[in-house]
Every structure is written in C-alpha cells, then in structure tokens.
Amino acid sequence: MRNLINIFKNGIIKENPVLIIMLGLCSILAVSTSVVNALGMTLAFSFVLIGSELTISLIRKSIPKTLRVPIFIVVIGSFTTIMSLLLQAFLPDLNKALGIFIPLVVVNCIIIGRVEAFASKRSVIESLFDALGMSLGYGIVIVSIGAIREILGNGTILGYQVFGPNYNPALFFILPPGAFLVIGIEIAIINKILAKPKKVKQEG
C-alpha cells in the first residue's frame, strides 16, 4: 500500500508532469486563461490518461514490441474521441472554448510518456494510482495558473467579480507572456521546495 501511495504522490510533487518533467506546456499556457477552462482541460486530460493507462496495463503482455507505439496512439486516440464527443454533447460552450486542444490530447507528451514508461510495464492498480497522481498534479498546476490569470487579468474568479468596479485588470496576464510569467514563478517555487538544504560541516 505504501508503494501505491508513493506512486500517487510522485505525480503531484516529485514527478509533477508540468513543473518538474515540464511536458504538456502548450495546452497549459494556451487554455489557462480562466478557472473554468482549466477545470475543463483537467477533466479531459484525466479521462484520457486514466483510461489509456488502465487499458494499456491490461493488455501490456499481448502488445508486440514492434507495434507498441501505434497501439498506444490508437488507445489514446479512442479515449480522446470519446471525451471530445461527450464535451460536444453535454458541454458545447466548454468544448468551443478549449478548441483544438481537445483533439490534441491524443499527442500530449505526458499521456504518451506515462503509457510508455509506466503503464506498459506495471500492474493495473499501479497504473491507476500513477494516472490519478499525474492527473491531480496536472490539475493543480493548470487550475492555479488559471485562477491567477483570471483574477489579475479579468478581476474575476469563476465569472464572479473579485475586486470593486474601479479595478483596472492587468490584461498582461491574459496574454501568453502572462502565462509564461506565472508558470515560471510556480516552477521556481516548487524547485525551492524540493531543493535539499546543504549540510554545514562542523569544525572541530
């Protein structure tokens, strides 16, 4: 059980897919203009990652080595298509806001990387905990970035006004440079947290 907890925790901090491994930055930077968009992208990402890791782990022993990448893409593409159709049917506004980044989940480096490096070699239960940890780590980052950018760039959070009517939004944070600044600050913070303090040698 402890091993499963460690696998889950790794995706949140030590192996955070965005801040540590630094994959999937394209969707993070483009979609995180608001909390709603960030939550929608987290939902889509998590659905595809969890479904893909579980499926690949289940069939891993029967996948020929020479065909593993095409099979990975087919599995990921299937779950991406399902998610895209569900969003079109039940959340059309969110689907429109996320745009091309929903279909592009199929080539998301995080998902392909976890399927190749983890799910294709580990048990179903381990793959589940890995997918959940990676999804939570991804979600925390994109939602926090979306919240900061929405509050500072629009003066709102989840569409509700945060500041008074006289607040002048810093539109810089809605633009791409603002996204780079926010994610840069978050990367610096997590690196500071994970930095091991140097031991001071005592004389004598």
N, C-alpha and C positions, 0 to 999 in steps of 0.2 A: 504493500500500500504506500509506503514511504517513497518508493521509486516512482509510482504514478503521480504522487503529489509533486515530486521534484520535476518530472516531465512537464506537468501543468504549469508550475511556477517559472520554469525556464522561458516559456513563451511570453511571459508577462514582463520580465526584467532582464535576466542574463542573456537571453537569446531573442529579445524583442525584435520582431521582423522588420520594424521600421527604424527604430532609434539605434539598434545595435548592428543587426545584419544589413540594414539600410537597403531593403528591397521594396518594391511596390510604391516608390515615392511619387510616381506620375499621378496615380489616382488620388493619393493623399493630398498633394498640392493642388490639384485641379478641383476636387469635389468639396474640400473642407471650407467652403465659404459660409456655411451655416450648420447648426447642430442637426437640423432635420436631414440635410443631405449626408452628413457624416454618419448618422444613425442608419440611413438607408443603405449606404455603401457598406457599413459594417454588417448589416443583415445579409446583403448579397454575398459578400466575401465569406462570411461564416458558413452560410448554407453550402456554398460550393466547396470550401475547404473541408468541412466536416464530412460531407457526402463523398467527396473524392478520396480522402484518406481512408475512410471506412471501407469503401468499395475496393480500392487497390490492395489494402491489407487482407481483405477476404480472399482475393483471387491471386495474391502475390506468388504463390507457389506454382501456379499454372501459366504465368506470363513468361514467354520466351525472352531471353536477354536481348536478342536482336530486334525485338518488336516492342520493347518496354516503353520507349518514348511515344510512339504512335498510339499505343494503348492508353497511356497516361492522358494524352491530349484528347482522345475520344471520350474518356470518362469525365474529365474536367469540362469538356465542351458540352456533354449531355446535361450535367448539373447546371452549367451556366445558362443553357437554353431553357431549362425548367424554371430557373429563377427569373429570367427575362420575361417569360410568358406569364408568370404569376404577377410580376410587377405591372405588366401591361394590363392585366385583367383587373387587379384589385387596387393598385396604386399608380394610376396613369400619370398623375402630376409628378410624383417622385421619379417615375421611370423617365419622364421627359427631362427632369432636372439633372438626372445622372447621365443621361445621354449615352454617348458612345462608350463610356467607361463600364457599363454593364456587360456588353459583349466582349470587351477587352479583358474581363476577368479570366477568360479562358487562357490567356497568355500571361497572367500575373505571375511574376517570378517567385513570389512567396509560395503560392499554391504548387507550382511545378516543383519548386525546390523541396518542399516538405514531402510531397508524394514520392519524389525520387530518393531523397536522403533518409526519410523516416518510414513512411507507410509501407514502402515496398520491401522493408527489411524487418519490420516489427509486428507484434501481435495486434489484433483488432482493438483490444482495450487500451493498449499503449498508444495506438494511433488516435483513438478517441480523445484521450487526455492531451495529447500533443496538439490536436486540432482545436480543442477548446481553449487551451492556453494561448496558442498563437492568435486565435480569433479575439480573445479578450485583450491581449497585448495590442493587436492592431486597432481594436475598437477604442481603447483608452486613448491612444495617440490621436487618431483622426477626430474623435469627438472633442477632445481637449483643444485641439487646434481649431476645430470648427467653432467652439464656444468663444475662444479668444478673438478670433477673426470677426465673428458676428457681433460680439459685444463692442469691440473697438471700432469696427468698420461700419456697423449699422446702428449701434446703440440699442440693439435688441437681443433677446435670447428666446429661442423657440417662437419667434414672432412677437413677443411681448416687449414693450418698451422698458428699458432698464434705467436710463437716465431721463432727466427732465426734457421738456420740449425745446429748451435752448441749447441742448447738446449738439455740438458740431462733429459728426462722425469723421474718423480718420480713414478716409477711403483707401489709403495706402494698404491697409490690412486686408481689404477685399481683393486687391490686385496680387498677381503672382509674387512680386518682391516681398509682400507682407507675409505670404505663406512660407517663403524661404527663411525669413527672419524668425518667425515663430518656431518652425521646426528646428532651426539652428539652436535656438535657446533651449528647447527641450532636449536636444542631443547633448548639449553642454551640461545640463542638469543631471541627466542620467549617467553620464560619464563621471561626473563629480561624485555621485552616489556610489558608483561601482568602483571608484578608484581606491586602491588599497593604501592605507597610510604607511609611510616608510618607517621602519623601526629605527629608533635612535640608539646608537651604540653607547653604552655607558662606559666611562673611563674608570680605570682602577683595577 
